[in-house]
Amino acid sequence: MRAVDPSMQGDGVLVFEYDNGRWKKLGEGSAIECSPFGIPNEIGDEVGCRDQ
């Protein structure tokens, strides 16, 4: 998939959860907040999401 603007290409984040032997996609986007996915704010920058 291509971004609307070339400067935005590749800036997205995909969030997956591994449970019961399977990966499940929980969300995606270029401005994902951590807390709805249970990701601690302390590691938000490391995984590419953060809460505002």
C-alpha positions as CSV (number, residue, x, y, z in Angstrom):
1,M,0.0,0.0,0.0
2,R,1.2,3.5,-0.8
3,A,0.8,6.5,1.5
4,V,-1.1,9.5,0.2
5,D,2.0,11.7,0.5
6,P,5.5,10.1,-0.2
7,S,6.9,11.7,2.9
8,M,4.5,9.6,5.0
9,Q,5.5,6.3,3.3
10,G,6.7,3.8,5.9
11,D,5.7,5.7,9.0
12,G,3.0,3.3,10.1
13,V,2.8,1.0,13.1
14,L,1.2,-2.4,13.2
15,V,0.1,-3.8,16.6
16,F,-0.1,-7.6,17.0
17,E,-0.9,-9.8,20.0
18,Y,0.3,-13.4,20.3
19,D,-2.3,-15.5,22.1
20,N,-3.1,-19.2,22.2
21,G,-0.5,-20.0,19.5
22,R,-1.7,-17.4,17.0
23,W,-0.9,-13.8,16.0
24,K,-3.8,-11.4,15.9
25,K,-3.6,-8.0,14.4
26,L,-5.0,-5.4,16.8
27,G,-4.5,-2.2,15.0
28,E,-2.5,-0.1,12.6
29,G,-1.8,3.5,11.8
30,S,0.7,6.3,11.9
31,A,-0.4,7.8,15.3
32,I,-1.3,4.8,17.5
33,E,-1.8,5.3,21.2
34,C,-0.2,2.7,23.5
35,S,-2.6,2.4,26.4
36,P,-5.6,0.9,24.5
37,F,-3.3,-2.0,23.6
38,G,-1.8,-2.4,27.1
39,I,1.6,-1.1,26.1
40,P,3.2,0.8,28.9
41,N,4.0,4.5,28.1
42,E,7.6,3.9,29.1
43,I,8.3,1.8,26.0
44,G,6.0,3.7,23.6
45,D,8.9,5.3,21.8
46,E,10.7,2.0,21.4
47,V,7.6,0.3,19.7
48,G,6.5,3.3,17.7
49,C,3.4,4.4,19.6
50,R,2.8,6.9,22.4
51,D,0.0,8.5,24.2
52,Q,-0.6,12.2,23.9
